[in-house]
């Protein structure tokens, strides 16, 4: 059984200001600051693509794809077990 890789994505401070309320539902607080968790990423072009878990209008979980300019990303940390880094998954 393979382990799930979780990506913690940290944004540039200016990016958080620019994205504002749009990104807030996906942000989590952690020891190193606000970040989002993603199960898949693609950094192979001018846009950084990430799959995030969100909620629809009825409050049901839904997977969304978010794309931002690559320059908005400060660092991405990949972990096989998010608990080792203190990431919150909820």
C-alpha positions as CSV (number, residue, x, y, z in Angstrom):
1,X,0.0,0.0,0.0
2,X,1.5,3.3,-1.0
3,X,1.5,6.3,1.3
4,X,-0.4,9.4,0.3
5,X,1.8,12.4,-0.4
6,X,0.5,15.7,1.0
7,X,1.9,19.0,-0.3
8,X,2.0,22.1,2.0
9,X,2.0,25.2,-0.2
10,X,3.2,28.5,1.3
11,X,2.5,31.7,-0.6
12,X,4.5,34.9,-0.9
13,X,3.1,37.5,1.6
14,X,2.0,39.8,-1.2
15,X,0.2,36.8,-2.8
16,X,-2.0,36.3,0.2
17,X,-2.9,40.0,0.1
18,X,-3.7,39.8,-3.6
19,X,-5.7,36.6,-3.3
20,X,-7.5,38.0,-0.3
21,X,-10.9,36.4,0.6
22,X,-10.7,34.0,-2.4
23,X,-8.0,31.9,-0.8
24,X,-9.0,32.2,2.8
25,X,-11.4,29.2,2.9
26,X,-8.5,27.0,2.0
27,X,-5.8,28.4,4.3
28,X,-4.7,26.5,7.3
29,X,-2.5,27.9,10.2
30,X,0.6,26.0,11.1
31,X,3.9,26.6,12.9
32,X,5.5,28.1,9.8
33,X,2.5,30.3,8.9
34,X,-0.6,30.0,6.7
35,X,-0.6,27.4,4.0
36,X,-2.8,25.2,1.9
37,X,-2.7,21.4,1.6
38,X,-2.9,19.7,-1.7
39,X,-3.0,16.1,-2.8
40,X,-1.7,17.0,-6.3
41,X,0.3,19.8,-7.8
42,X,1.7,20.8,-11.2
43,X,4.4,23.4,-11.3
44,X,5.4,22.8,-14.9
45,X,4.2,26.0,-16.5
46,X,3.5,29.7,-15.8
47,X,0.6,28.7,-13.5
48,X,1.0,26.6,-10.3
49,X,-1.9,24.1,-10.2
50,X,-3.1,22.5,-7.0
51,X,-6.0,20.2,-6.0
52,X,-7.6,21.4,-2.8
53,X,-10.6,20.2,-0.8
54,X,-13.4,22.7,-0.4
55,X,-17.1,22.7,0.3
56,X,-20.0,23.3,-2.1
57,X,-23.0,25.5,-1.3
58,X,-24.6,22.7,0.7
59,X,-21.5,22.2,2.8
60,X,-20.5,18.9,1.1
61,X,-16.8,18.2,0.4
62,X,-15.7,18.9,-3.1
63,X,-12.3,18.8,-4.8
64,X,-11.4,22.1,-6.5
65,X,-8.4,23.0,-8.7
66,X,-6.8,26.3,-8.0
67,X,-4.3,27.9,-10.4
68,X,-2.1,30.9,-9.5
69,X,0.9,32.5,-11.1
70,X,4.1,30.5,-10.2
71,X,5.6,33.7,-8.8
72,X,3.0,33.7,-5.9
73,X,4.5,30.5,-4.4
74,X,7.2,30.8,-1.7
75,X,7.8,27.1,-1.0
76,X,6.2,23.7,-1.3
77,X,6.9,20.9,1.2
78,X,6.0,17.3,0.3
79,X,5.4,14.9,3.2
80,X,4.4,11.3,3.3
81,X,2.9,11.7,6.7
82,X,1.6,15.3,7.4
83,X,1.6,14.8,11.2
84,X,5.4,14.8,11.2
85,X,5.4,18.4,10.0
86,X,2.5,19.4,12.2
87,X,0.2,20.1,9.3
88,X,-3.5,20.1,10.1
89,X,-5.6,18.2,7.6
90,X,-9.0,19.6,8.7
